[in-house]
Structure formats: structure tokens, C-alpha cells
Amino acid sequence: MKLAFLFHCVFMYLICSGCKSIPPVNKETGDLHSQIAIAHIEKGNYPLALKELLIAQDINPNDATIQSNLAHVYFMRQRYDLAEDHYKRAIAMQPAFTDAKNNLARVYIETSQYRQAENLLKIVLADLTYVDFSRAYANYGILEFNRKNFPRALSYFKKSLENDRENCITHVYLGRAYLELKENLLAASQLEKAVGFCNPLEIEDAHYYSAIALFRNGQKDRAIFRFEELIKLYPNSKFLDRAQKMLEVLKKGAL
């Protein structure tokens, strides 16, 4: 699952967060490489983004924003150890960097460090100046989902969607929580809604879980259609093998 929706690349290029004095020319050069990196991140070109950010880091080694963006790229490349390290560096440089704390909590969730994640998320939600609390609620929802506390996960996902109503991944997780609670009708409805938000982002998770929900809700033909659509739209999907096996079984009438 693409998880870019859960992270903000910080655009504070002209503010050196908690850094030592840097010559103006060096500062401008570092900012330029940071801006180029952000453009690559927006296109999903993480290798080139990393190259630019490493140059920016060499120029401005004490810039918390650069450290945070490096952590984001490492997270998207599934190098969670490096993501954790660079988020910690960013927070050490700028202790009030709440967004980095929220993102570090997401790394902790991904690496099953649930207690550390919860401690950070409590700090994040206690910061009344933090504007992106919807992502903090979403992260809390994923934390509770992974802990199999599905009713609590539902509550956090709903809170997140109150202010971030078109977030693909949060919609998917909400539908998955309904599935885990065997609320199949609600799951099917929710995941069909998620498909509309996820398709433009080329995120296949909504298709797969929508098909599962439709099947569990007794809508076999619609489930077949959704699996076939998944295979057509996302031929390299991580769900490809599972979708093909489900289609084979459904068409044979074995389920």
C-alpha cells in the first residue's frame, strides 16, 4: 500500500530549523536541492529525491526539514531503520517538530513498536497548534487496527475522515475494520466508496478489499467484476496472485 498520504513533505525551505549559521550561498544551494527533491517525491521518483536530499544534507547538515524529508524517502523505500534514525535527528534538531513526531509514530507502527508509537501520538494530539491532526487520528487508527482493537480503530478512522474526507487509505482501513468485525454490508459500502478515492491515486488496495467484502456479502458477480478490474488496472499488483486464485475459485463455483 502506498502510504505517501500518511506523510507531509515539509516545504519550509527558507527556514533553517534549529541549525547553525550557514553562509547565504550555501543555504540557497541547499534549499534548491531540497526543492528539486520535493518535485521528485511528488512524482514518486524516490531514488532521485534521495540523491538531491543527500546533497542538501551535506550542505545544510543541521536542517531538521531536510532530515524529515530524508526520513520520508527512506520510509517509502521501506528502509524503516533509516527512516527512524532521520526522524529522530529532525526532532533532536527541532524538539517542537510535531509533524516529524507523527511520522515517526507511523514508522514505529510499521515496525511493531506499538508502545513507542502510542506515546508519540499522545504527544502529537496534545499539541493544539498542530494543523494535521487528521493524520494523527489515522495513524492512531492503524495502530489500533494492528493491535486488533477494531472498534477503537473504527473510532479513530471516523475522526480522521471528519476533516480529511477523501483520504483513500483511511477509507480502505475503515472498510477493513468493518470486515474484521464481520460487518460485511458496511464493509462493502465503505470499500466501494474507497475505490472512487483510490483509483485516481493508482492505489489498488480498495479494489482488492472491496472484492473481498462483496464476496462475503453474497454479491458473487460483483466480486468477480471487481477482481477482474483489479487485474486489468493493476497487472503488477501485490494482490495479483490472490485475486487470480479467488477468481478461479469463484468461477468454478467452489465457494
C-alpha positions, 0 to 999 in steps of 0.5 A, spaced: 500 500 500 502 506 498 502 510 504 505 517 501 498 520 504 500 518 511 506 523 510 507 531 509 513 533 505 515 539 509 516 545 504 519 550 509 525 551 505 527 558 507 527 556 514 533 553 517 530 549 523 534 549 529 541 549 525 547 553 525 549 559 521 550 557 514 553 562 509 547 565 504 550 561 498 550 555 501 543 555 504 540 557 497 544 551 494 541 547 499 534 549 499 534 548 491 536 541 492 531 540 497 526 543 492 528 539 486 527 533 491 520 535 493 518 535 485 521 528 485 517 525 491 511 528 488 512 524 482 514 518 486 521 518 483 524 516 490 531 514 488 532 521 485 529 525 491 534 521 495 540 523 491 538 531 491 536 530 499 543 527 500 546 533 497 542 538 501 544 534 507 551 535 506 550 542 505 545 544 510 547 538 515 543 541 521 536 542 517 531 538 521 526 539 514 531 536 510 532 530 515 524 529 515 524 529 508 530 524 508 526 520 513 520 520 508 524 517 502 527 512 506 520 510 509 517 509 502 523 505 500 521 501 506 528 502 509 524 503 516 531 503 520 533 509 516 527 512 516 527 512 524 534 514 525 532 521 520 526 522 524 529 522 530 535 527 528 529 532 525 526 532 532 533 532 536 534 538 531 527 541 532 524 538 539 517 542 537 517 538 530 510 535 531 509 533 524 516 529 524 513 526 531 507 523 527 511 520 522 515 517 526 509 514 530 507 511 523 514 508 522 514 505 529 507 502 527 510 499 521 515 496 525 511 493 531 513 498 536 506 499 538 508 502 545 513 507 542 508 509 537 502 510 542 506 515 546 508 519 540 501 520 538 499 522 545 504 527 544 502 529 537 494 530 539 496 534 545 499 539 541 493 544 539 497 548 534 498 542 530 494 543 523 494 535 521 491 532 526 487 528 521 493 524 520 494 523 527 487 520 528 489 515 522 495 513 524 492 512 531 487 508 527 492 503 524 495 502 530 489 500 533 487 496 527 494 492 528 493 491 535 486 488 533 482 493 537 477 494 531 472 498 534 477 503 537 480 503 530 473 504 527 473 510 532 479 513 530 478 512 522 471 516 523 475 522 526 480 522 521 475 522 515 471 528 519 476 533 516 480 529 511 474 526 507 477 523 501 483 520 504 483 513 500 487 509 505 483 511 511 477 509 507 480 502 505 482 501 513 475 503 515 472 498 510 477 493 513 475 494 520 468 493 518 470 486 515 474 484 521 468 485 525 464 481 520 460 487 518 460 485 511 454 490 508 458 496 511 464 493 509 462 493 502 459 500 502 465 503 505 470 499 500 466 501 494 466 508 496 474 507 497 475 505 490 472 512 487 478 515 492 483 510 490 483 509 483 485 516 481 491 515 486 493 508 482 492 505 489 489 498 488 488 496 495 480 498 495 479 494 489 482 488 492 478 489 499 472 491 496 472 484 492 473 481 498 467 484 502 462 483 496 464 476 496 462 475 503 456 479 502 453 474 497 454 479 491 458 473 487 458 477 480 460 483 483 466 480 486 468 477 480 467 484 476 471 487 481 477 482 481 477 482 474 478 490 474 483 489 479 487 485 474 486 489 468 488 496 472 493 493 476 497 487 472 503 488 477 499 488 483 501 485 490 494 482 490 495 479 483 496 472 485 490 472 490 485 475 486 487 470 480 486 464 485 479 467 488 477 468 481 478 461 479 475 459 485 469 463 484 468 461 477 468 454 478 463 455 483 467 452 489 465 457 494 
